[in-house]
Amino acid sequence: MKSRIRVEITGRNEFWQNAVHVEWDYQFPDRKLEVESSGFLLAHEDWIDDLKRVAAQCFCEVKFAPLDPGRRLLFRKLLARDGHD
């Protein structure tokens, strides 16, 4: 069984981050990304290069998510500016 990696898609705004999912589903309909409740994704490790390429096409980046996603979410809430996460 292939190992999966938790990743995060970051980009200009929510529109472009959503565009990554749309473009991924179009280019790789047989490769399903699993969305966690925390907003992070689980992707097979051998898909990462393709996912980075698709993200770049949508002005986004793929970042490796922390093993403990709650910690990053806490920092986002603490450091949020003007009510934006």
Backbone as ProteinMPNN parsed JSONL, in Angstrom:
{"seq_chain_A": "MKSRIRVEITGRNEFWQNAVHVEWDYQFPDRKLEVESSGFLLAHEDWIDDLKRVAAQCFCEVKFAPLDPGRRLLFRKLLARDGHD", "coords_chain_A": {"N_chain_A": [[0.835, -1.188, 0.0], [0.541, 2.189, -0.845], [2.093, 4.977, 0.714], [0.551, 7.774, 2.304], [0.601, 11.33, 2.313], [0.179, 14.187, 4.327], [-0.879, 17.251, 3.188], [-0.978, 20.795, 2.45], [-2.739, 23.229, 0.634], [-1.809, 26.321, -0.448], [-2.406, 29.674, -1.459], [-3.148, 32.526, -3.599], [-5.827, 33.235, -2.977], [-9.028, 31.99, -1.785], [-10.483, 31.274, -4.067], [-8.53, 30.494, -5.993], [-7.337, 28.404, -4.607], [-9.426, 26.584, -4.529], [-9.583, 26.178, -7.244], [-7.415, 24.556, -7.729], [-8.299, 22.059, -6.846], [-10.361, 21.572, -8.691], [-8.952, 21.556, -11.12], [-7.179, 19.447, -10.602], [-8.965, 17.264, -10.388], [-9.859, 17.275, -13.021], [-7.497, 16.773, -14.545], [-6.56, 14.424, -13.392], [-8.606, 12.242, -13.002], [-8.808, 9.719, -11.863], [-7.38, 9.798, -9.553], [-7.978, 10.39, -6.389], [-8.061, 12.921, -4.026], [-7.986, 13.04, -0.535], [-9.876, 14.927, 1.606], [-9.359, 16.268, 4.711], [-11.056, 16.964, 7.832], [-9.812, 19.114, 8.971], [-9.063, 20.641, 6.877], [-6.76, 20.061, 5.579], [-5.103, 17.987, 3.123], [-4.899, 14.564, 2.109], [-2.611, 12.887, 0.23], [-1.285, 10.518, -2.065], [2.11, 9.7, -1.85], [3.553, 9.486, -4.249], [2.199, 11.156, -5.937], [2.829, 13.751, -5.443], [4.609, 15.458, -6.936], [3.097, 15.881, -9.29], [0.876, 17.112, -8.127], [2.031, 19.455, -7.122], [2.7, 20.68, -9.548], [0.148, 21.118, -10.706], [-0.915, 22.807, -8.762], [0.784, 25.03, -9.058], [-0.018, 25.894, -11.576], [-2.332, 27.109, -10.871], [-1.618, 29.299, -9.422], [-0.789, 28.611, -6.826], [0.659, 26.865, -3.985], [2.006, 23.768, -2.798], [2.289, 22.62, 0.388], [3.933, 20.781, 2.909], [2.047, 19.476, 5.453], [1.795, 19.844, 9.032], [2.457, 17.215, 11.429], [0.781, 17.4, 13.561], [-1.978, 18.884, 13.03], [-3.678, 20.545, 14.491], [-2.147, 22.318, 15.933], [-1.11, 24.142, 14.002], [-3.497, 25.253, 13.12], [-4.304, 26.527, 15.459], [-2.31, 28.51, 15.705], [-2.92, 30.004, 13.414], [-5.41, 31.089, 14.125], [-4.677, 32.613, 16.327], [-2.944, 34.443, 15.164], [-4.437, 35.709, 13.271], [-5.401, 38.377, 11.179], [-7.442, 41.215, 11.159], [-9.756, 39.7, 11.362], [-9.561, 37.73, 9.422], [-8.803, 34.427, 8.47]], "CA_chain_A": [[0.0, 0.0, 0.0], [1.314, 3.421, -0.952], [1.901, 5.842, 1.864], [-0.061, 9.064, 2.007], [1.221, 12.479, 2.957], [-0.736, 15.297, 4.605], [-0.397, 18.484, 2.568], [-1.829, 21.97, 2.499], [-2.675, 24.058, -0.568], [-1.874, 27.737, -0.131], [-2.365, 30.469, -2.672], [-3.6, 33.918, -3.591], [-7.093, 33.342, -2.25], [-9.818, 30.755, -1.763], [-10.856, 30.927, -5.445], [-7.443, 29.762, -6.629], [-7.156, 27.15, -3.888], [-10.478, 25.69, -5.038], [-9.248, 25.87, -8.637], [-6.477, 23.422, -7.704], [-9.106, 20.832, -6.753], [-11.063, 21.397, -9.966], [-7.957, 21.183, -12.133], [-6.691, 18.107, -10.25], [-9.999, 16.298, -10.784], [-9.907, 17.239, -14.487], [-6.292, 16.154, -15.088], [-6.325, 13.103, -12.801], [-9.907, 11.814, -12.46], [-8.689, 8.462, -11.13], [-6.604, 10.05, -8.332], [-8.824, 11.146, -5.469], [-7.442, 13.498, -2.84], [-8.866, 12.947, 0.617], [-9.9, 16.176, 2.363], [-9.592, 16.059, 6.134], [-11.905, 17.985, 8.443], [-8.95, 20.256, 9.288], [-8.791, 21.374, 5.643], [-5.581, 19.507, 4.935], [-5.367, 16.909, 2.174], [-4.043, 13.385, 2.098], [-2.291, 12.509, -1.147], [-0.249, 9.495, -2.172], [3.408, 10.364, -1.966], [4.024, 9.537, -5.63], [1.417, 12.173, -6.661], [3.195, 15.083, -4.97], [5.157, 16.282, -8.024], [1.974, 16.283, -10.135], [0.053, 18.047, -7.363], [2.758, 20.733, -7.115], [2.582, 21.264, -10.881], [-1.226, 21.596, -10.847], [-1.049, 23.961, -7.872], [1.491, 26.156, -9.675], [-0.865, 26.369, -12.672], [-3.423, 27.864, -10.241], [-1.001, 30.309, -8.562], [-0.782, 28.081, -5.467], [1.771, 26.014, -3.583], [1.729, 22.613, -1.949], [3.189, 22.591, 1.544], [3.74, 19.624, 3.766], [1.33, 19.866, 6.664], [2.399, 19.297, 10.248], [1.892, 15.969, 11.935], [-0.286, 17.814, 14.466], [-2.59, 20.031, 12.359], [-4.32, 21.43, 15.448], [-1.188, 23.348, 16.316], [-1.072, 25.166, 12.963], [-4.789, 25.931, 13.148], [-4.28, 27.405, 16.62], [-1.495, 29.67, 15.357], [-3.673, 30.811, 12.453], [-6.435, 31.836, 14.855], [-4.003, 33.599, 17.173], [-2.273, 35.454, 14.35], [-5.36, 36.221, 12.239], [-5.497, 39.834, 11.11], [-8.722, 41.777, 10.702], [-10.795, 38.667, 11.331], [-9.348, 36.776, 8.314], [-7.949, 33.276, 8.843]], "C_chain_A": [[0.875, 1.244, 0.0], [1.053, 4.304, 0.261], [1.34, 7.19, 1.42], [0.592, 10.139, 2.86], [0.16, 13.55, 3.155], [-0.117, 16.572, 4.032], [-1.437, 19.588, 2.732], [-1.647, 22.731, 1.189], [-2.801, 25.507, -0.122], [-1.775, 28.527, -1.433], [-2.92, 31.863, -2.469], [-4.86, 34.117, -2.767], [-7.848, 32.022, -2.377], [-10.225, 30.313, -3.173], [-9.78, 30.055, -6.081], [-7.164, 28.44, -5.928], [-8.205, 26.131, -4.329], [-10.19, 25.271, -6.478], [-8.275, 24.691, -8.719], [-7.259, 22.11, -7.677], [-9.817, 20.538, -8.077], [-10.096, 20.908, -11.041], [-7.4, 19.789, -11.871], [-7.687, 17.047, -10.71], [-10.099, 16.17, -12.304], [-8.707, 16.472, -15.051], [-6.088, 14.712, -14.603], [-7.622, 12.571, -12.184], [-9.837, 10.513, -11.646], [-7.894, 8.606, -9.828], [-7.426, 10.952, -7.409], [-8.011, 11.624, -4.272], [-8.45, 13.426, -1.702], [-8.747, 14.242, 1.425], [-10.227, 15.848, 3.814], [-10.459, 17.188, 6.684], [-11.113, 19.245, 8.78], [-8.662, 21.118, 8.059], [-7.543, 20.903, 4.926], [-5.995, 18.359, 4.02], [-4.434, 15.744, 2.442], [-3.866, 12.978, 0.646], [-1.235, 11.422, -1.117], [1.073, 10.189, -2.472], [3.913, 10.447, -3.407], [3.209, 10.509, -6.498], [1.927, 13.589, -6.391], [3.755, 15.972, -6.083], [4.046, 16.767, -8.953], [1.092, 17.305, -9.419], [0.717, 19.421, -7.294], [2.631, 21.438, -8.467], [1.193, 21.856, -11.093], [-1.434, 22.836, -9.979], [-0.386, 25.201, -8.488], [0.682, 26.74, -10.84], [-1.989, 27.26, -12.148], [-2.884, 28.888, -9.243], [-0.987, 29.898, -7.09], [0.477, 27.258, -5.23], [1.252, 24.843, -2.769], [2.773, 22.636, -0.846], [2.897, 21.335, 2.345], [3.129, 20.107, 5.065], [2.002, 19.242, 7.88], [1.741, 17.984, 10.655], [0.726, 16.251, 12.873], [-0.958, 19.056, 13.876], [-3.273, 20.996, 13.319], [-3.425, 22.573, 15.862], [-1.144, 24.474, 15.29], [-2.381, 25.942, 12.941], [-4.864, 26.899, 14.324], [-3.478, 28.661, 16.314], [-2.215, 30.577, 14.361], [-4.714, 31.674, 13.164], [-5.798, 32.924, 15.705], [-3.406, 34.757, 16.37], [-3.154, 36.053, 13.271], [-5.442, 37.737, 12.336], [-6.843, 40.231, 10.564], [-9.789, 40.726, 10.548], [-10.651, 37.663, 10.202], [-8.453, 35.668, 8.798], [-6.891, 33.078, 7.821]], "O_chain_A": [[1.838, 1.334, 0.761], [-0.067, 4.367, 0.769], [1.615, 7.673, 0.321], [1.065, 9.887, 3.968], [-0.658, 13.797, 2.269], [1.018, 16.924, 4.35], [-2.589, 19.351, 3.094], [-0.528, 22.861, 0.694], [-3.789, 25.881, 0.511], [-1.133, 28.089, -2.388], [-3.133, 32.32, -1.346], [-4.952, 35.044, -1.962], [-7.371, 31.07, -2.994], [-10.305, 29.116, -3.447], [-10.08, 29.001, -6.641], [-6.796, 27.461, -6.577], [-7.899, 24.948, -4.483], [-10.51, 24.153, -6.884], [-8.314, 23.918, -9.676], [-6.926, 21.167, -8.394], [-9.865, 19.391, -8.522], [-10.39, 19.965, -11.775], [-7.172, 19.028, -12.812], [-7.311, 16.059, -11.34], [-10.389, 15.091, -12.82], [-8.869, 15.622, -15.928], [-5.516, 13.885, -15.314], [-7.72, 12.463, -10.961], [-10.719, 10.247, -10.83], [-7.751, 7.637, -9.082], [-7.538, 12.154, -7.651], [-7.356, 10.832, -3.594], [-9.631, 13.718, -1.89], [-7.66, 14.608, 1.871], [-11.249, 15.226, 4.105], [-10.576, 18.245, 6.064], [-11.688, 20.33, 8.865], [-8.085, 22.199, 8.179], [-7.292, 21.3, 3.788], [-7.1, 17.828, 4.133], [-3.322, 15.92, 2.939], [-4.838, 12.753, -0.075], [-0.379, 11.41, -0.233], [1.133, 11.141, -3.249], [4.631, 11.387, -3.752], [3.507, 10.664, -7.682], [1.492, 14.533, -7.051], [3.394, 17.146, -6.156], [4.043, 17.928, -9.361], [0.616, 18.257, -10.037], [0.036, 20.442, -7.397], [2.471, 22.657, -8.519], [1.067, 22.969, -11.603], [-2.058, 23.804, -10.414], [-0.947, 26.295, -8.438], [0.702, 27.951, -11.061], [-2.537, 28.073, -12.893], [-3.595, 29.3, -8.326], [-1.153, 30.74, -6.208], [1.252, 26.993, -6.149], [0.199, 24.92, -2.137], [3.976, 22.666, -1.106], [1.753, 20.891, 2.44], [3.635, 21.035, 5.697], [2.695, 18.231, 7.765], [0.61, 17.691, 10.267], [-0.204, 15.452, 12.977], [-0.55, 20.174, 14.188], [-3.432, 22.17, 12.985], [-3.9, 23.68, 16.114], [-1.142, 25.647, 15.666], [-2.376, 27.16, 12.764], [-5.432, 27.983, 14.193], [-3.92, 29.766, 16.63], [-2.122, 31.8, 14.464], [-4.878, 32.851, 12.841], [-6.323, 34.034, 15.792], [-3.369, 35.897, 16.833], [-2.675, 36.825, 12.44], [-5.538, 38.304, 13.424], [-7.328, 39.637, 9.602], [-10.652, 40.849, 9.679], [-11.526, 36.815, 10.028], [-7.449, 35.923, 9.464], [-6.073, 32.166, 7.948]]}, "name": "protein", "num_of_chains": 1, "seq": "MKSRIRVEITGRNEFWQNAVHVEWDYQFPDRKLEVESSGFLLAHEDWIDDLKRVAAQCFCEVKFAPLDPGRRLLFRKLLARDGHD"}
